[in-house]
């Protein structure tokens, strides 16, 4: 097999062809059924995280808006903005502070612009068929949030009766959801942004630290205004996905990607994660898959530091497995630095080397129902190969669309033999070269991947 000409597109194989199968998973699904509404536009969505502070030299809504046509061309659907609210000054970390220290839940950080600037940005995104969600910090607030002085009973207290911050987050104070007035105020603030700014939902910070029944109530109230999308920064509290959230984080899978890239794990170590999706992930919900985000980039290292040569392969894999893929600000520009979290540190947009790579992956996902999100997409079926520790091979099927993916997740070349139960010749998705199935002595280079399709 001739390798794809672009070095970025080496490493995984996808076969797409007509199938008479129904798209049902062969293994029984034991997970609960999610009752959370799914907006039609979320079914094949790709999410993009926006770091406003670091996106442009100006760090403003207006300056970011100039990038919207480019992001539309890239193919992303949901723009997730890190918190846009005024940042607390009391106990502030660094010069500019953390986005996640919220001083006013109905206010806008003046560094970014005005409320009208944000509304104009949302309207422009909508005109380009993109949705907007904002980061919401419901678990804690800044110490100098007006609530702390006016409603100290809304905050949790330690054994000495003093307010405190969770973990080592010294710039914030923990809220107390035993207080019904707090719940009402927080719910009102979340309704405000949907009603007044026309946003399309929320990414909710440390969602598992806030009671599930609060989120359930909020989701009902938001959907009464307009259909929304809700992403939980959580992986363990799957009850959040039953009535409130559409998606959560897939940290377990992310950590497998990092460890396999470093040679600390093999494909065999990853397989239990896929099996667990059938028992833990509520049917109709889906995980968010990622190679990086604001936390990973700033605190744990760039994708190049954590994954090195394996990075393009791992990024491609996040588009193929069950779930919704995430692109973080600058990834399409080959971002290769840890962005400062509490200071100004503008992204370098001079090298757009990864743009075509992500455009092709997004097109692949959107054009194949088997790769869509939640119940709209197909379940994964693992295919046995002669290299079970090095090669991940699986199918996903939905209606008349079937995808077969083959990844060499190792730093060594592999001669692969596998029978996915299909015979014949299929076109490489990108190069249009023919591949014969079943695979016999098929050569895969280190971190190799290929894309094959029956359609030209």
C-alpha positions in Angstrom: 0.0 0.0 0.0 1.3 3.4 -1.0 1.3 5.8 2.0 -0.6 9.0 2.0 1.5 11.9 0.6 0.9 14.1 3.6 2.9 13.1 6.6 0.2 14.4 8.9 -2.3 11.9 7.4 -0.2 8.8 8.1 -1.3 6.3 10.7 -4.9 5.2 10.6 -7.2 3.4 8.2 -10.9 4.0 7.7 -13.1 2.1 5.3 -16.4 3.5 4.4 -18.9 1.5 2.3 -22.6 0.7 2.0 -23.9 -1.8 4.4 -27.3 -3.4 5.1 -26.7 -3.5 8.8 -28.9 -1.4 11.2 -26.1 0.2 13.2 -26.9 -1.7 16.4 -24.0 -2.8 18.6 -23.6 -6.5 18.8 -23.0 -6.4 22.5 -25.9 -5.7 24.8 -26.1 -2.2 26.2 -26.7 -2.1 29.9 -26.4 1.6 30.5 -29.4 3.7 31.5 -31.3 5.7 28.8 -30.6 9.4 28.9 -33.7 11.6 28.9 -31.7 14.7 28.1 -32.9 16.5 25.0 -30.5 16.5 22.0 -30.6 19.5 19.7 -30.6 18.5 16.1 -27.4 20.5 15.4 -25.4 18.7 18.1 -25.7 15.2 16.5 -22.6 15.5 14.3 -21.0 18.5 16.1 -17.3 19.2 16.6 -16.5 21.6 19.5 -13.9 24.3 19.5 -12.6 25.8 22.8 -11.9 29.6 22.6 -9.4 31.2 24.9 -10.3 34.9 24.4 -7.4 36.3 26.4 -4.7 34.5 24.4 -6.5 34.4 21.0 -5.5 37.8 19.7 -3.1 40.7 20.8 -6.2 42.6 21.7 -7.8 39.7 23.6 -11.3 41.0 22.8 -14.6 39.8 21.5 -14.3 42.1 18.5 -10.9 40.9 17.6 -11.9 37.3 17.9 -14.9 37.9 15.7 -12.5 38.4 12.7 -11.6 34.7 13.0 -15.2 33.4 12.7 -15.2 33.0 8.9 -12.0 30.9 9.2 -13.5 28.7 11.9 -16.6 28.2 9.8 -14.4 27.1 7.0 -12.5 24.8 9.4 -15.9 23.2 10.0 -16.4 23.5 13.7 -20.0 23.8 15.0 -19.9 24.7 18.7 -17.7 27.5 20.0 -17.0 27.0 23.7 -15.8 30.3 25.3 -13.8 30.0 28.5 -15.5 32.2 31.2 -16.3 35.7 30.0 -17.2 37.3 33.3 -15.3 39.9 35.4 -12.4 38.3 37.3 -12.1 38.7 41.1 -9.3 40.9 42.4 -9.2 39.7 46.0 -6.7 36.9 46.3 -6.1 37.0 42.6 -3.6 34.7 41.1 -1.0 36.3 38.8 -1.5 39.6 37.1 -4.7 39.0 35.2 -6.2 36.2 37.4 -8.1 33.1 36.6 -11.2 33.1 34.3 -12.7 30.7 36.8 -12.8 33.3 39.6 -16.1 34.9 38.8 -16.8 38.3 40.3 -20.2 38.9 38.6 -22.3 36.2 37.0 -24.2 38.6 34.9 -21.3 40.8 34.0 -18.7 40.8 31.2 -14.9 41.0 31.7 -14.1 44.6 30.5 -10.8 43.3 29.1 -12.8 41.4 26.5 -15.3 44.2 25.7 -18.9 45.0 26.6 -22.1 43.0 26.8 -23.2 44.4 23.5 -19.8 43.3 22.0 -20.5 39.8 23.1 -24.1 39.8 21.8 -22.8 40.9 18.5 -20.3 38.1 18.5 -23.0 35.5 19.2 -25.2 36.9 16.5 -22.3 36.8 14.0 -21.5 33.2 14.9 -25.2 32.3 14.5 -25.2 33.9 11.0 -22.3 31.6 10.1 -24.3 28.5 11.4 -22.1 28.1 14.5 -23.5 27.8 18.1 -22.0 29.4 21.2 -21.7 28.0 24.7 -20.0 29.7 27.6 -18.1 28.3 30.5 -20.1 28.4 33.8 -18.5 28.2 37.2 -21.4 27.2 39.6 -19.4 25.6 42.3 -17.5 28.6 43.6 -17.1 32.4 43.1 -14.5 35.0 43.5 -14.0 36.2 47.1 -15.1 39.7 46.1 -18.2 38.6 44.2 -21.0 40.8 45.7 -22.7 37.6 46.9 -19.9 37.0 49.5 -20.7 40.3 51.3 -24.5 40.4 50.7 -25.3 36.7 51.2 -22.5 35.1 53.2 -25.1 32.3 54.0 -24.8 31.2 50.4 -21.2 30.0 51.0 -19.9 26.8 52.6 -18.1 27.2 56.0 -15.3 25.3 57.6 -15.3 24.0 61.2 -14.4 27.6 62.4 -17.3 29.1 60.5 -15.1 30.7 57.8 -15.6 30.5 54.1 -13.0 28.5 52.2 -11.9 27.6 48.7 -11.9 24.0 47.4 -8.6 22.2 47.0 -5.7 24.8 46.6 -7.9 27.2 44.7 -7.2 30.2 47.0 -8.7 32.7 44.7 -12.3 31.4 45.0 -14.8 30.5 47.8 -17.0 27.4 47.9 -20.8 27.9 47.4 -23.4 26.0 49.4 -26.1 24.3 47.4 -28.1 23.5 50.6 -29.2 27.1 50.3 -32.3 27.5 48.2 -31.8 31.2 47.6 -28.4 30.5 46.1 -29.9 27.9 43.8 -32.5 30.4 42.6 -29.9 33.2 42.0 -27.6 30.8 40.1 -30.4 29.5 38.0 -31.5 33.1 37.2 -28.0 34.0 36.1 -27.8 31.0 33.7 -31.2 31.8 32.3 -30.1 35.4 31.8 -27.3 34.5 29.2 -29.6 32.3 27.2 -32.5 34.8 27.2 -30.5 38.0 26.8 -27.4 37.0 24.9 -29.0 34.1 22.9 -26.2 31.7 23.8 -26.8 28.0 23.0 -25.7 26.3 26.3 -22.9 25.8 28.8 -19.8 24.0 29.6 -20.0 23.6 33.3 -16.9 23.7 35.4 -16.4 20.9 38.0 -20.0 19.9 37.4 -19.8 16.9 39.6 -19.2 19.1 42.7 -22.7 20.6 42.2 -25.8 18.6 43.1 -27.4 16.7 40.2 -30.9 17.9 41.1 -29.8 21.5 40.6 -28.5 20.8 37.1 -31.7 18.9 36.3 -33.8 21.9 37.3 -31.6 24.3 35.4 -31.7 22.2 32.2 -35.5 22.2 32.2 -35.6 25.9 32.6 -33.1 26.6 29.9 -34.8 24.3 27.4 -38.0 26.2 28.0 -36.2 29.3 26.5 -34.5 27.5 23.6 -32.9 24.1 22.9 -29.4 24.1 24.5 -26.3 21.9 24.6 -24.7 21.1 28.0 -21.2 19.8 28.6 -20.1 18.6 32.0 -16.5 18.8 33.2 -16.9 15.5 34.8 -16.5 11.8 34.1 -17.6 9.9 37.2 -21.1 11.3 38.0 -22.9 9.7 35.0 -26.3 10.6 36.6 -25.5 14.1 35.3 -26.1 12.7 31.8 -29.6 11.4 32.5 -31.6 14.6 32.6 -29.2 17.6 32.4 -26.1 17.1 30.3 -25.5 15.8 26.8 -21.8 15.2 27.1 -19.0 14.8 29.6 -15.2 14.6 29.6 -13.3 11.5 28.6 -10.3 11.8 30.8 -9.7 8.1 31.0 -9.3 7.8 27.2 -7.2 10.9 27.2 -4.8 9.5 29.7 -4.5 6.3 27.7 -3.5 8.3 24.7 -0.8 10.0 26.6 0.6 6.8 28.1 0.5 4.9 24.8 2.3 7.7 23.1 5.0 7.5 25.8 5.3 3.7 25.5 3.9 3.1 29.0 0.7 1.3 27.8 -0.5 -0.7 24.9 -3.8 -1.1 23.0 -4.7 -3.9 25.4 -4.7 -1.4 28.3 -7.1 0.8 26.4 -9.8 -1.8 25.5 -11.6 -1.8 28.9 -12.4 1.9 28.4 -14.4 1.1 25.2 -16.1 -1.8 27.0 -17.1 0.5 29.9 -19.0 2.9 27.5 -21.7 0.2 27.1 -22.3 0.1 30.9 -21.5 3.5 32.2 -22.4 6.0 29.4 -26.2 6.6 29.4 -27.6 5.8 26.0 -28.0 9.0 24.0 -25.2 10.9 25.8 -21.6 10.9 24.6 -18.1 11.7 25.9 -16.0 14.6 24.6 -12.7 13.4 23.2 -9.6 15.5 23.2 -5.8 15.6 22.9 -5.6 18.9 24.8 -7.6 21.7 26.3 -6.9 24.8 28.4 -5.9 22.8 31.5 -3.9 20.1 29.7 -2.0 22.7 27.7 -1.1 25.1 30.5 -0.5 22.6 33.3 0.4 19.2 31.8 2.2 20.2 28.6 1.7 20.7 24.9 0.6 17.9 22.7 4.1 17.7 21.3 5.5 17.3 24.8 3.0 14.7 25.8 2.6 12.8 22.6 5.5 13.7 20.3 5.3 11.9 17.0 2.1 10.1 18.0 0.1 13.3 18.2 -1.5 13.4 14.7 -2.5 9.8 15.1 -4.0 10.4 18.5 -5.8 13.4 17.2 -7.3 11.4 14.3 -8.4 8.7 16.8 -10.4 11.2 18.8 -12.5 11.8 15.6 -13.1 8.1 15.1 -14.0 6.7 18.4 -17.4 7.3 20.1 -17.8 10.8 21.2 -17.5 14.4 20.1 -14.0 15.7 19.3 -12.6 18.9 20.7 -10.1 21.3 19.1 -8.4 23.8 21.4 -7.5 27.3 20.4 -4.3 27.2 18.2 -4.3 23.5 17.5 -5.1 24.2 13.9 -2.0 26.5 13.9 0.3 23.8 15.3 0.3 25.4 18.8 3.5 24.2 20.5 3.8 26.2 23.7 2.2 26.1 27.1 0.0 29.2 27.3 0.2 31.2 30.5 -2.9 30.8 32.6 -2.9 34.0 34.6 -0.9 36.3 32.2 -1.2 37.5 28.7 0.4 35.1 26.2 -0.9 35.5 22.7 -1.2 32.5 20.3 1.1 32.6 17.3 -1.0 32.3 14.2 1.8 32.5 11.7 1.9 28.7 11.0 -1.4 27.1 10.0 0.2 23.8 9.4 -2.5 21.7 11.0 -5.5 23.4 9.5 -5.9 21.1 6.5 -5.5 18.1 8.8 -8.4 19.1 11.0 -10.5 20.2 8.0 -10.2 16.7 6.6 -11.0 15.0 9.8 -14.1 17.2 10.4 -15.3 16.5 6.8 -14.8 12.8 7.4 -16.8 12.8 10.6 -19.7 14.9 9.2 -20.0 12.9 6.0 -20.4 9.5 7.8 -23.3 8.9 10.1 -21.4 6.1 11.7 -19.1 8.7 13.3 -21.8 11.0 14.6 -22.4 11.6 18.3 -24.5 9.6 20.8 -27.4 7.6 19.4 -27.0 9.3 16.0 -23.7 7.4 15.5 -22.6 3.8 15.5 -21.3 1.8 18.4 -17.7 0.5 18.3 -17.0 -3.2 17.5 -13.4 -4.3 18.1 -11.8 -6.4 15.4 -9.2 -9.0 16.3 -5.8 -8.7 14.7 -2.4 -10.5 14.9 -1.0 -7.5 16.8 -3.4 -6.9 19.7 -1.0 -4.8 21.7 0.0 -2.5 18.8 -3.0 -2.2 16.6 -6.5 -0.9 17.4 -9.0 -2.0 14.7 -12.8 -1.4 15.0 -15.9 -0.9 13.1 -18.8 1.6 13.5 -22.0 1.2 11.7 -25.1 3.3 11.3 -27.9 2.6 8.9 -26.2 2.1 5.4 -22.9 3.6 6.6 -20.1 1.5 8.0 -16.6 2.6 9.0 -13.6 0.3 9.7 -10.7 2.0 11.4 -7.2 0.6 11.8 -4.6 2.3 13.9 -1.0 1.3 14.6 -0.6 2.8 18.1 3.0 2.0 18.5 6.4 3.4 17.6 7.3 0.3 15.6 6.4 -0.9 12.1 3.8 -3.7 12.1 2.9 -6.4 9.5 -0.8 -6.7 9.9 -3.1 -9.6 9.3 -6.8 -9.2 10.1 -10.2 -10.2 8.7 -12.9 -7.7 9.5 -15.5 -9.9 7.9 -15.4 -8.0 4.6 -13.9 -8.8 1.3 -13.2 -6.8 -1.8 -11.4 -3.6 -2.8 -12.1 -0.3 -1.2 -10.9 3.2 -1.9 -8.5 5.1 0.3 -10.5 8.0 1.6 -7.8 10.6 0.7 -5.5 9.1 -2.0 -8.3 7.1 -3.7 -6.0 4.1 -4.0 -7.5 0.6 -3.7 -7.1 -1.5 -0.6 -7.9 -5.2 -0.7 -9.7 -6.9 2.2 -9.2 -9.0 4.3 -5.7 -7.7 5.2 -2.8 -10.1 4.7 0.7 -9.0 5.6 -0.4 -5.4 5.4 2.5 -3.0 6.3 1.9 -0.2 8.8 4.7 2.2 9.7 5.0 3.5 13.3 1.9 5.5 14.2 0.5 4.7 10.8 -3.1 5.3 9.7 -5.0 5.1 6.4 -8.4 6.2 5.1 -10.2 4.2 2.5 -13.6 4.8 0.8 -15.8 3.2 -1.8 -16.8 6.7 -3.0 -14.5 8.9 -4.9 
